Amino acid sequence: MYDRLFHRPLKRTLDFLDGAARHNVLDRKNALAGVQWSILSVFGAATGRVETARFLAGQGRFEDAFALLLAEIRSGGPLRADAVLEYQRFSMWLAKAGYLVEIQRHLKALREAGVAEADEFLVDIWAQRAVLDPANIDFIREFLEKRRKDSVEGQALWLLFMIGEEPARLKALYQKLLARGNDKLLNDYLGVLARVDPELCRNTIRQRARELKPNALPLAADLVLRGDPAAVPGFPGKRAKAFADRFAADCLWLRDILSDVTRRIAVVGNSTIETGSGKGLEIDAHDLVIRFNLAAVPSHAQVDYGSKTDLLVCNYSELRKLVGRASAPLIVTGKDWEAFTVQKGAAFQVSEGGVRMATPPYEVRQRLNKAFRGTASSGIQILAMLAEWRGGLTNVDTYGFSMVDQIGANPTSANYFRASRPSANHNWKGEAAVLGALRRGDAIESVLDDVAQSRYQNQWMTYETVKPLRIRLEGDHSHYHCGSAAVTRSLLHHLAPVGVVVEDGDYDIMVMNGEGTMHSGGVGFHRKMKALGSAVDAGKAAYLVNSVWQDNPGDYDEVLRGLKGIHVREVLSRDDLAKRHGISARVYPDLSYLAPLKAPVNMIDHKDSIVLTDFYSKEFTAFVKLTRAEALKYPFVDMMAMTWDDLVATLKTSKLLITGRHHAVYAACRAEIPFVVFGGNTHKIEGIFKSANVEIPLCASRAEIPKMISWAKKNRAVYTELFTWMKSHKNWSL
């Protein structure tokens, strides 16, 4: 009676007020909306501020969006944590567009609103965007006085190292943070010591050898140790020492060939400015051609950019992609890679494949970083290195370099070979000044003193029009059953930091959820591939994710090659793509497994009994429910009539699951219960086991169910191996 007379009418009234407030904000009636949402807060009801703020950010109305989030945070309402998370995301979006001063202002307001993490957000942004400003040193030192997240402490120390903190003070900070428990800093500390105190580096490795892996030290530490292999027994490891030896020799080789001023060198950047120039043959006529991040020039661009590549410059983050693909010698750039070595395993593989690998000299990089108050782009590092070694750019011609085409009111694409957003990560105005000096034959010192302040002037849109990435999400099968709905929830959750999901044609990225559609050349396969093809033809970045792949025709191989990324759910699909189409793909478990779980609402307690779902019938080419007597004794779990949260919670109360559903297997893995599984219409279930390298047999017929139940009970350890493999995938990103 109470609910009917009071609660329901009140809820309807509050819902009406919330909707009215949202509309008022969109109509820029912010004061009225604030009053309406304040009324909701009095009753403890959740407001629509956070959701509305995300919509406004997607429209470029960042000031209004931040104001809404601050109001939600100050209200202490149920969505406060969500508002803080969105505040951090919006700040990162603005930073990516170059608005460093503005995000510092917004994060100051967040700190004043009582959010302790605001300073961590700021340090994270400085590190992500490589803001190497000496003016921030005192702030970072004070920041590190308090215990912070391990990863953020590492970022803060990296900033200090790159800014040029005094070695003694820097060593003391590393030692202090290691002493208070941040062991994740040890490798970074060794890399820094290799730069500033090689003897202490050796001694520290000797003292902490039991904690260290011989082949996983920073490259800089390996280079220190290789000169004195007896100093620390077992370090570096055999593989690491061999790589360090090759790397040292390759650096000398690189300097030798590039110092020869009789060699004509073409340095080919990725700017679009050469499009239509017809300079391809001119470029290829040089003795050496240096390119960036592109193993092969697309055929359509060769008339303007040539096809010859003698040296390939790549950021360390691209090394994994070049395993088995790189043939030209590599010059690796980014984040003082020798000291802060990541993707070392990929570097081993590339080098062991016979590919030379070197980096620009540390001194050149540091001089540029200090001048720019940010890390120098790969292009300017290479040109400065050549000028250093050759006494200027004698016999060096540059193509595809503009620098300032990435900033200003009308920026162009950052690459001639694919559509991409301009980057605000570097000091483009400062780099343009250095490029001008190099082309004139002037020493770069003549302009270095004047370029620092332009670090904060690299915006590629006006503040009023900057927008986050707009993502078109296709392949939503939420209506099918709760497993598919969990996939969509997971995609929305993991894409939220990247940008705003939109439904119209004005988008930057298409993300296609392949799920179980991409097999046997079916109607759904053709529909999804045509949509991806349209996106690629329109110059959009496109991804195929969360997909099976089996027995498809080669009709769309050109589309596959044009995709920014392909993520399949198991290794059999990966192998099919490689064998039939020559396409590489990355493997992630089905994204339902990574969906954030909410509290269950209609969970059923099966009291440790065996339960079952429906099965795929090859006879009927559809999923069917077993009705025979042996099946009726097990409670039926209907995936089409419950939520993913309820399914996982329900399975946690069960002893074992019998299923023919791919997503039910993932739910069982999330609940960590064993299962008996029938095969489906593709290799997707077998592929799970192959990916995890576990031997779990499929149930071949109904008559085998009792035998397979017995097998599952006796082999719990095999399922534990599978669960461990699943849990090793903690996140997913494009």
N, C-alpha and C positions, 0 to 999 in steps of 0.2 A: 504494500500500500504506500509506504514511504517513497519507494523508488518511483512509483507511478505518479504521485502527487507533487514530488519535489525534485528528485535527482534528475530525471529525464528532461523535464522542461528547462532546468538550469543548464544542463549540458547542451541542449539545443541553442539556448541563448548565448552561451559562451562560444559555441562553434560559429554562430552567426557573427558575433563580435570579431572573432579571429579572421573570418573571411572578409569582413568589412575593412578591418585594419590592413590586410594584405592589399586589397584593391586601392585603399587610400595611399599607401606607400608607392604603389606603381603610378598613381596619379600625382605623386610628389606632395601629398597632403600628410607630411610626416608627423606634424604635431598632433593632428587628430588621431592618427594611427597609434601614436605613443600613448595617448589617453586610453584608447580602447584596449591595448595590450596590457596596460597597467591594471585595468579592471580584472583581466584574466589572471594576472599574477597574484592579486589579492585572494583569489579562490584557489591558488596553487595549481592552476591549469597550465598545460604546456602551450606556448604561443607558436605562431608561425614565423617568428622573426628569423630563425636560422634558415629555414627553407626559402623564405623570401630574399634573404641576403644572398644566397647562392644564385638565385635567379637574377638579382640586380648585378652581381659581379659578372655574370655571363653577358649582361648588356653593357658592361663597362662603367656602371655606376658604383665605383668603389667607395667613394666617400659615404654614400647612403648605406652601402652594405656594411662597412665597418661600424657605422653608427648603430645599426640594428644589432650587430653582434655585441658591441659594448653594452647596449641596454640590456640584452639578455644575460650577459655575464654579471652585470651589477645587480640584476634582480635576484640572482641566486636561484633561478628557476630550474626545473628538471632537465633542461637542455643546455645548462651552462657548459658542461664538458664538450658538447657538440659545437657550441659557439666558439670556444677556445680553439678547437681543432680547425674549424673553418677560418678563423682569424689567421692562424699560422699558414694555411694553404693560400689564402688571398695575398698574404705578405710575400710568399714565395713567388706567386704569379707576377706580382709587380716587380719583384727583384729580377726575374727572368727578362722582363721588358726594359730593365735598366733603371728603374725608379728607386735607387738606393736611399736617397735622402728621404723620400716619402715613406718608405717602409720603416725607416728608423723613427720617424715621427709617430707612425701608427703603433709601433711596438713600445714606444715610451708611454703612449696612452694606455696600452694594455697593461704595462707594469703598474701604472698609477691606479688601474682598476683592480689591483690586488692579485694579478696572475703571476705567480712566482716564475713560471716557465718563460716569461717574455724575454729575459736575457738569453736564455738558451736558444730561443728561436732566432734572436739576432746573430749570435755567434754561428749558428748553423747556416744562416743566409750568407754571412761574410765568407764562410768556408766554401759553401756551394758555388758562390759567385766569385771567389778568389779576390776579395777586397783586402788588399795588402797595404793598408794605410797606417803609417807609424803613429798617427793621431789616436789610434785605437789601442795602443799597447797598454797604457795604464788601465783602461777598462778591462782588457782581457786578463791582466795580472790580478786585478781585484776580483774578477769573475771566478778565477780559479781558487780563490781562498776558500770558497764553500764547495762542498761535495756536489758534483754534478753527474749527469749521466756519463757512463764510460765513453760512449761515442763522441759526445759533445766536448768532453775534456780533451780527447784526441784531436778534434778539430781545432780547438783553441790553441793547443800547443803547436799544431802544424802552422797556424796563422803566425804565431810568434816566430817560428823558425824561418818562414818565408819572408816575413817583414824584416828580419835581421836582428832579432833579439841577441843581446850579448851572450856568448857561449856559456859563461859561468852561471849566469842567471837562468838560462834555459835548462842547463843540466840540473840545476837545483830544483827547478819546477818539476821536471820529469821524475826525479828521485823522490820528491815529496808525494806526488800523485801515485807512484808505484808503491810507496810505503803505506799509503792509506787504502790500498787494495785494488787499484785499477791495473790488473795484470795485462789487460789488452794493449797497454801502451808499450810493452816490453820491446816488441819488434820495431816500432817507430823510434824508440829510444836508441836502439842499436844502430838504426840507420842514421840518426842525427849524430850519434857519437862517431860513426865512421867518417862524418864530415868534419866535426869540430875537435875530436879527441880520439884518434885511432887507437892509442895505447889503452885508454879506458874501455874502448869498445872490445878489444881482445880480452881484457881482464873480466869484464862483465859477462861475456860469453862463457869464459872458463868457469866463473862462479855459478852461473845459472844454466849450465849445460843440460841438466836433467829436465828443465822446463822447455827446452828449445828443440826444434826439429832441424836436423842438419841441412836439409834441402829447402827449408822454408825461411831462412834469414833474408833480410833485405839485400839486394844486389850490392849495395855499397859496402855492407859488412863482409860479404863474400870476397869483394875485391881487396879489402884490407887483409883478410886472412890468407888469401891465395899466395901472397908474397912470403908468408911464414907458416907453412902448413903444419909444422911441428908445435906451434904455439898453443893450439887448442886441439887436442886429439879428437878426431871424428868430425871436425868442422873445417871448412864447409863439407857437406856431403859430396859423394862422388859426382852425382849429377850436377849439383850446384857449382862445384869447382870447374867441371868441364865447361859449363855455360859461362862462368866468369872469365875463364881463360879465352874462350872464343870471343866474348864481348869486348875484352880489353884489346885483343888483336884487331877486331873489326873496327873499333874506334880509331885505332892508328891507321888502318887501311882507308877509312873514310876521309880522315884528314889528308892523307897522302894524295888521294885522287882529286879531292876538291881544292887543294892548295895549288894545283898545277894550273897556272893562269893561261897556258896555251890551250887548255880545253874550253870549248864553248859550251856554256851551260844554260839550259832553259829551265826556269822555275815557273811551273804552271799552277797558279791558284785556281780556286773553284768559283770565282765570281762570274756572273753572267755577261760581263762586259765584252768578251770576245765573240759572243754569239753573232753570227753573220759576217765575221771578219775574214773567214777563209784562210786562217793562218796555220792550219793543221800541218801542211808540208813544211812550212818555215820552222815550226816547233820541232818536228821530227828530224830536221837536218842538223840539229845540235849534237855535239859529241855525247852529252849527258842530258837527260830529261828527268827532272824531279817533279813528282806529283804528290797529291795529298788525299789520303783516305779512299782511294779508288783503285782497286786492283786492275780494272780494265775500263777503258773509256768506251761508253756506249757508241755503237756504230753511227748513230745519227749525229753525234757531236764531233766525230773525228775530223770532219772537214774544217772545223774551226779550232779544235783543241789538239789535234794529232792523236796518235795511238801509241807512240813509243814511251816506255817507262823504264828508266835505268835505276832510279831510286824512288822508293815509296815512303812518304812520311805519314805516320799514323799516331793517333793518341793511344796511350796504353790501354784505354778502355776498348779499343777495337782489336786487340791481339787475338782474342778467342775466335773472332770471325775469320781471321786470316790463317788459322791452322789448316794446313792442307791446300790453301788457296794462294798463298804468297809465293812468288818466285823471285821478284826483284828484291835487292837488299832493303832492309827497313831502317828508318830513322825514327825512333820512338820518342814522343814528346808527352808532356803533361805531369804536373804535380811533383816535380823533382823525383822522377820514377826510381832512380837508383836508391834513394834513401827511403822512400815510402812505396816499396815494391808490392804491387798487386798483380794478379793474373800471371804469376810467375810460372805456373804449370803450363799455361799457353805459350809463354815465352820459350820455355824449354822445348816444347814440341816444334815451334816454328824454327828455332835455331838448330835442333837436331835433324830437321828436314833439309838442312843445307843452306838455309837462308841467313845471310849476314845480318847482324843487328847491332846498332849503335845508337847514341843519343847526342844531341848538341852539347857542347861543353858547358859544364856547370857554371863557369864564370860568366859566360855570355848570357845564360838564362837569368842568373841572379842580377846582373847589371840591368837587364831589361825590366825584370819584375820590380826592382826598386824604383826605377824611373816611372813606370806606368802605374805603380800602386795596384798592380794586378798582374796575373800571369799573362805573359805575351802569347799571342796566337802562334800556332805552328809555323805559319808563313813568315812572320817577322823574325822568329827564332832562326829559321833557315837562312834568310837573307842576311841577318846580323852575323851569323856564323861564317857565311861566305865572305862577307866584308872583312871580318877579323882575319881570316886565313889568307885572303888574296890581296889584302891592302886596298880594299874597295871592291866594287862590283865589276872589275875588269873582265870582259868577255862573258858577262852574265846578263841574260835578257829575262825580263819578267813578263808574264802573261797572266791574265785572269786575276789581277790584283787591283782592288779599288779601295778596300777598307771601309770607306764611308758609305758604300752602297747598303750597308747593314743598319744604318741609323738615319734619323731624319723623319720628316713627315711622310715621305713616300719611299720607304725602303723596298729594295728588290729581294728576290729569293737569294739565299746565301749560297746556292749551288746551281751550276749550269746543268747538272745531270739529274736533278730531282727537285721537286718542290719542297721547300723548307722555310721555316720562319727564320728571319735574321736573329743573330745571337747578340745579346748584350753582355756577354761574359768578359769581353776584353775591352781595353781602352782604345776604341777604334780611331778616335780623333788623334790620340797620341801616336798610334801606330801609323796613321796616314802621314803625320809630320816626320816620323822616322823614315818611312818609305820615300818621302820626297827628298830627304837629305841623302839617302843612299843612292837614289837615282841621279842626283846632282853631283855625286862624288864627294859630298861633304862627310866629315866624321860625324857619327850619330851623336857624339857628345855635344855637338853644336845645338841640338834641339832637346836633349834629354831634360834639361832643367825646366823646360816650359811645358812639359806634357802631363805632369802629375795631376793637376786639377781637373783635367778633362776626363778622369776616371769616372766622375759623377755626371758626365754629359753624353751618355751613350744610349739614350732612349731611341727606340725605333718607331714609336707612335707618340702622339700627344697624350698627356695624362687623362684627358677627357675621353679619349677614344680607345685606349688600350683595353684589350679583352683577353681573357684566358683562351686556351685552346678549346675549340668547339669539336665535340666528338659525336659522330653519328654511330649509334650502336644498332647493329642489325642481327637478325637471327635469334630473336627473343621467343623461346618456346615455353614460357612460364605457364601457359594454359594447359600444358600436357600433363605434368605431374609435379610433385613438390621437389623432385630432384632437379628438374629443368628450371623451376622457379628459383632454386638455390643458386644455380649457375648465374642467372641474371642478377640476383642480389649480390653475389660475389663480384661480378663484373662491375656493377655500379659502385661497390665499396672500393675496389682496387683502382678504378678509373677516377674516383673523386679527387685524388691529389693532382691528377694530370690536367683536368679541365672540366668543362661543363658538358653534359650529355644533352644534345639537341635533337629535334625531330625533323627539322626542315633541311633544305638543300644547302644552307650556308654553314658548311662545316669544314674543318681542317683535316680531321682524321676519320677514317672509317674503320670500325672494329667489327669484324664479322664473327659471330659465334657459330662455329661449324657444327659443334656437338655431334650427333649421330647421323647427320645428313650426308656427309661427304664420302659416299661409297657407291660403287657399281654404276656410276654415271647416271644416277636417277634424276628425276625432275627437280628435286630440291637442290641437288648438287649444281645443276646447270643454272638455276635461279640465283644461287648465292655467288657462283663464279662470275656470272654476268654483272651482278651488282658490284663485285670487287673490280672487275674490268672497267666498268664505267668510272669508278673512283680513280683508278690508275690513269685512265685516259684524260681525266679532268685535272691531273697533276696533284691529286691528293695523296697523302700518306695513308696506306691501307694495310690492315693486318687481318690474317686469318688465325683465330685463336680457339683453344678448347675444342679441338677437332679430332675426329677419327679421319683416316684416309686409307681407302682400300679399293683397288680394282677400278680406278677411274681412267677415262680416256685422256689423251694428251691434248685435247682441244684448247685448253687454257694454259698451256705451259708458259706462254709469254706473259700472261697475267701473273702467274706464280712468281716468275722472275722479277716482276715489277713491284711485288709486295714488300713492304718495309720489314715485315716479320711474319713467320709462321710458327705457331705453337700447337703441337699435337699432344694427345693425352697419354700416349704410350709408344714404346719403341717400334712396334710392328708398323704403325702408321708412319713413323719417321723413316723406317727402312723402305717402305713402299714408295714414299716420295723420292727418296734418293735413287732407288733402283729404276723406277719407271719414268721419272721425270728429271732426274739430275738436280733435285732441289733439296737443300738442307733445311732442317727444322729443329726447333728446340722442344724438349719434352717437359711437360708439367702434368701433375695429376689433374683429373677433372676438377674444375673450379668450384663445384659444389662442396668438395672437401675443405676448401679454403674460405667458404662463406662464414661470416661472423654469426655465431649462434645467439639467439635471444632466449629468454625464459619461455619454456613450453606452456601452452594454454590448455591443450586437450591431450596430454600424454596419457597413455594407457599402461598400467602396471601389469605386465604379464607374469610376474612372480617367478622369474627364472625358468620359463617354459620355452619350448621351441616354437617359432613363428614362421610364417611363409608369406611370400607375395605371389604375383602372377608370373607367367613364363612365356617365352616366345615360342610360338608354334610354327614350325616350317610348313606344316600341312595347310594351315590357315593363313600363313604369313601375317600373323597378328599376335598380340599378347592375349593369353587366355588364363582363366582361373581353374586350377585343378578341382575336380568335384568328386573323385573317387574316395572310397572310405579311408584309405591310408592318408589322404590329404586333409580330410575333414576333421581329423583329431587335432590338427594344429590351428591355432588362431590365425586368421587372415589379416594381414596388414595392407590396407588400401592406400597406396601412394597418391592416388588421385583425390583422396578425401581428407588429407591431413597436411599440415605444414611440415617443412624440413626440420624445424626445431622440435616439433612433436614426434616426428619419425625417429630422430636420433635419440631423444629422451626415452621413447618407447623401447627402442632396441637395447638401451642400456639396462632395462629391466628383464631382458630376455636372455636365454642361455645360448641360443643358436638361431641363425636365420637360414631358411631355405628360399632361394630366389633365382629368377632368371633375368633380373633387372640389373643393368649396369650401375645405375645410380644407387640402387639398394646395397650393392657391394661397397660403395663409398660410404654410405650411411653406416654400414656395419663396421667399417674401418674407423670411422669417427667415434662410434660407440665402443670400439675395441671388443667386439664379440666375434667368434668364428662363424663361418657360413658354409653352406653347400650351394654350389652355383651351377646352373645350366648355361650352355653357350647361347649366344644370341644370333642376330643376323649379320654380324661383322666380327672381326677379331678383337674388338675393344676389351672384352673381359680377359681373354688370354694375354692380350698385350699388357694389362696391368701386372700380371704375374711375371711376365718376361722383363718388364721394366724394373721391377723390384728384385729380380733374380731369385724368385721363390718357386718352389714346385708345389702348386696346389692343383689337383686334378679337377677337371670338369665332370659334372654328373651327366652321364650319357642318356639315361632313361629314368622313368618314374620308378622302375623296379630296383634301381640302384640307390634310391634315397636312403634306406636303412644302412646299407654298407657305407655310404659316404658320410652319414652322420657319425658312424663309429670312427671313420678315419679322421674326421674333424676333431672329435673329442681327444683322440690319441696324439694329435699333432698340433697342439696349441702353440708350440714354439715356432712353427712355420708362420702362423698368423701373426705372431709377435714380430717376426722379421718384417712382414709386410707393413704392419702398423708403424714400425720404426722408420721404414723407408718413406711412408706417407708423411710422417711428422717432420722429416728432414726438409720438406718443402714448406717453409714458414710463410712465404709470401709469393706474390706474382706481380709482375709489372710488364708493361709493353717493352 
